[in-house]
Amino acid sequence: MSAPHTISNRRLALLLGGLAMFGPFSIDTIFPAFPAIGAQLGADKVAMQQTISVYLLTYALMSLVHGPLSDTFGRRRVILGGLFVFLLASVGCALATDMGTLLLFRGVQGLSAGVGFIVGRAVIRDARDGDDAQRLMSQVSMIFGIAPAIAPIVGGWILGWSAWPMIFWFLAGFSLLLIVAVVGWLPETHPPEARQPASPRHLVRDYVGIVRNPRFLRLALAGSLSFAGLFLYIASAPAFVMDLLHLDEQQFAWLFLPTIGGMVLGAFLSGRAAGRIEGTRLVKLGYACMALAMVANVGYNAWAGEDIEVPWAVLPMMLAALGVALVFPILTLAILDMYPRQRGAASSLQAFSNLIVNAVVAGVLSPLLSHHGLHLALGMAAFTLLGWLMWQWEAHAHRRRLACPQNAAALEPTDQL
């Protein structure tokens, strides 16, 4: 097995991007199948929405465990275990004949789906440093960003020639392909001498220490809240595309292609900017893009009322996604660098905060706001504003630390455990 530093960025980015993709694929490929699944299993739109919220809740709960497990047992072993469980859960979903069984196996999918994304981020920081880490993170983000764009399109194609269970057979096949790729390509990036002891007491101690750090909370919430504005539209995609825009299940690309196009472009620009533009400046540019998107989105929806249409209703998503993609790698690397000995745990807690927010968006806010375009636009604007306020709070605290270095310990708990 090759050493991590000898593997090219391209191969590592392809593998880690693929590992990060199967989580979004689990959400977005089934969107076009909502009417078919609901009709066959006797579930209404609210019940179908729970296939997303149940998945996200279990994903969020298990995200607290994936990272620490990889800190203890190694990255590669934990990734392979998660992929195998996901494969079995996908088969269970494909064979489900009632809503209760489908929700059960969707929950099991959620328990395993985060392993590639969460542990993969720790792999990036294990294998690369500084600007190289930002470039690799951006490349992975570009590949990861493609998933929400193509997943509903793939789901629509599958429905065009087969029934909805074939979508879950496709997910099972994708996870099997990833197992083969990990076995052949991915080295162990977390050697035994760097691993943490398998102790629940140590895990709780580490988590308490991280959660008590105001800087971690500010950075994690800045990323989670900023992305939640986009995720509100992703979670509301069936209602937004089919009910508000009056498109059919084959036309989800109208929402996802501009959104993911902006995300991929932002990730590309972030990678190109590594070592050339300071990270804080990139974050400012990202929030400026999100602010412009927020104004355009609210303005268009207020003007158009009930008659929103493509492309105008989806163009602001592209600019907002570009801004999120500029911001997210900087925030993530800042969090991972705070805890070099507990990168898995830090990645898990960041993912947990993101997923809890997304679960609330999918299970509570999306059903409430997805009946009107202006309501969705205002919800997105509120999340963007809250994310920016978290970042401003962190920037202010950082200036205080620089101005009064002798008081830094009193201002913030220690970054490294």
Buried (B, 14 or more C-beta within 10 A) or exposed (E): EEEBEEBEBEEBBBBBBBBBBBBBBBBBBBBBBBBBBBEBBEBEBEBBBBBBBBBBBBBBBBBBBBBBBBBBBBBBBBBBBBBBBBBBBBBBBBEBEEBEBBBBBBBBBBBBBBBBBBBBBBBBBBBBEEBBBBBBBBBBBBBBBBBBBBBBBBBBBBBEEEEBBBBBBBBBEBBBEBBEBBEEBBBBBBEEEEBBEEEEEBBEEBBEBBBEBBBBBBBBBBBBBBBBBBBBBBBBBBBBBBEBBEBEBBBBBBBBBBBBBBBBBBBBBBBEBBEEBEBBEBBBBBBBBBBBBBEBBBEBBEEBEEEBBBEBBBBBBBBBBBBBBBBBBBBBBBBBBBBBBBBBBBBBBBBBBBBBBBBBBBBEBBBEBBEBBBBBBBBBBBBBBBBBBBBEBBBEBBEBBEEEEEEEEEEBBEBEB
